[in-house]
Amino acid sequence: MGPGNQTRVTEFVIVGFTLGPHLQLATFALFLLIYLLSLFGNLVIIALTLLDYRFHTPMYFFLSNLAFLDIWFISSTVPKMLVNLVTEDKAISFSGCILQMYFYLAMGSMEFFMVAIMSVDRYVAICQPLRYNNIMNQKSCVLMMLGCWIGGFLDFILPTFMVLRLTFCGPNAINHFFCDNSALVRLACSETQKVELMFFGIASLVILSTLLLTIVSYVYIVITILRIPSATGRRKAFSTCASHFTVVTIVFGSCIFIYVRPAESSSLDLTKGVALLNSVITPFLNPFIYTLRNKKVKPVLEDISHRSNIKDLTLHHDLTLHKLEPRDVGSSGSLTVSSPMRPERVRLTELPAPCGSSL
């Protein structure tokens, strides 16, 4: 039947997770907590990198970009999923669905690029330590990050336009918790083989190329570390890569399963679970994986807390002195402080100086 005889779909219904009313509320509370903690953790990483000079290094520059990306990555799917969990209206417009699909794919692609670049950064730090500052200079880091962002946005433009040219005439229920490309394409009434091959080819190219770069980097890292004569030195070198290697395993493991296989070869229910790990759990875990194992973060947070306490104490003394008016000073050079019980006379020379005056 030709496209002219079809009724074009103007909106889709996101099926999401099939749960009872009580489970839906519990799931809503769980994912809302995960979302808020993810935003908080990633914003902390960005703030530390911007505000503290000790984090003005290539590794933390890349990590802050990853944190910024994770905020947008998780925000591309979770807010709509939360709305669907607590409302009966699970509809999303055609254009909104296409945009959600595109941004999810683009940001997922950027995540692979950034993880691969961070692997190269670890390789240079461990295998070429004397040349690290020359290789990973500011210009190189900025250019690599620009390449990640631009490459991610360009990767899936063509297949997205191909989806726009498909005919959707019903049904319009997407069996996923967001507008996933494989679930969306299955609803098309027109031929979808070219679109599926395009998605498969681009996803395979992005994932396998970045995975190859990551594997090569870690092979050289492991070889270099094993040559270190000191056991303490080997442990220290391995610890610098442990957090990143954990993220590499989660990111590549989940996405290889989702994308590097034909769409009809796996269950959509299983795909939803793995997509949840990739798009929700990974952005949530990343800041905690990188900070909990990092010995630099704890003292910096303690310093920030200490500086905050000093500012509060200084403000308290300034306000106290501001309240002491000249009329309260007696002829003998003493000061009367009002009290609900009885007046007390305190020498001005005995007043504590503001903390700021000693800094």
Protein Blocks (a to p, Z undefined) as FASTA:
>chain_A
ZZklpccdfbdcdebjaddfklmmmmmmmmmmmmmmmmmmmmmmmmmmmmpmklmcfklm
mmmmmmmmmmmmmmmmmmmmmmmmmpmblcdcfklmmmmmmmmmmmmmmmmmmmmmmmmm
mmmmmmmmmlmmmmmgmklmmmmmmmmmmmmmmmmmmmmmmmmmpccebdabdcbfbdcf
klmmmmpmbdfklmmmmmmmmmmmmmmmmmmmmmmmmmmmmmmmmmpmblklmmmmmmmm
mmmmmmmmmmmmmmmmmmnccfklpcfklmmmmmmmmmmmmmmmmmmmmmmmpmklmmmm
mmmmmmmmmmmmmmmmmmmmmmmcfklpcfkopacdddfkbccdddfklpccdfklmZZ
